[in-house]
Amino acid sequence: MQPSRHNASKKTFPRSGRKIREKTVLSRSRSSSSASSSSRIKKESSLRLSILGTPNIRIYASGKLKPFQVTPRARNILKKYPTLIKDFLDVLTAVKIRGSARKGVFEISVFNPKDESGFHNGLFKINVQGANFLVKEVYNPAAPYDPHSQFVLHQKLQTLDPHLRKLNCGVLEYNFAWVGKGTSFLVSPFIQGITLEKWLQEDPKREKSETYMRFLKSRKILHENLGLKDVTTRNAMFNLRTGKITFFDLMSL
């Protein structure tokens, strides 16, 4: 006796239904696994950051690229000197050729022509009626090397100031970051001093100094606890007068 078409359809569709249900369960399982993994990573990150007592720093991703970034303090500078960026760009080519140039109240000069970084096009010093700034011109690389990501990261790291201040250390806060055609720029206060790398090279015995010990303790916070890259003596400026160590050009993993 042959089964009716009605009975045959009953036997066929449940199989397809099982396949759909199996795919749904598998998809949910993968989604659950992914969510669990993401939750675990966030939890581990929170645990690492809780060591420092800095619950506000959760993630270092810079988010959507913004063509221009500015701190509240820097907004006041732009209100006082609204043509600052335009004037800088107007004389940039002349500065690269001659080494320095003036435009209105601004004096711009090449700061470190021997810089050999693969990410830098150039470093420039701007003097605005006694106030000094450092401008870093860079190629437009991908995150976390791009100026936008560095700007955001260094802003978030300002919450570490109470911890690093105890060691007479700190992280540089950038004033501006903007994206140009082919190159981008980062502007920061000009820091007096020499790199800790150069200071140590002058006398190898300094590796046993209190200054270097402070660097190692700060490096533990920034590199080992937070997992930041490039926490090196080359990216640490040492002020010979105040003894303060300022970290710059830090990047997230």
Protein Blocks (a to p, Z undefined) as FASTA:
>chain_A
ZZdfklmmmmmmmmmmmmmmmmmmmmmmmmmmmmmmmmmmmmmmmmmmmmnopakbmbfc
ebjadfbdcdfklmmmmmmmmmlmmmmmmmmmmmmmnopacehjbccddfblmbcbfkbg
bdcdddeehiacddddddddddfkbmklmmmmmmmmmmmmmmmmmnopacdddfbdcdde
hiacddddddedddfklmmmmomklmmpmklmmmmmmmmmmmmmnopahiafklcccdfk
nopacdehiacZZ
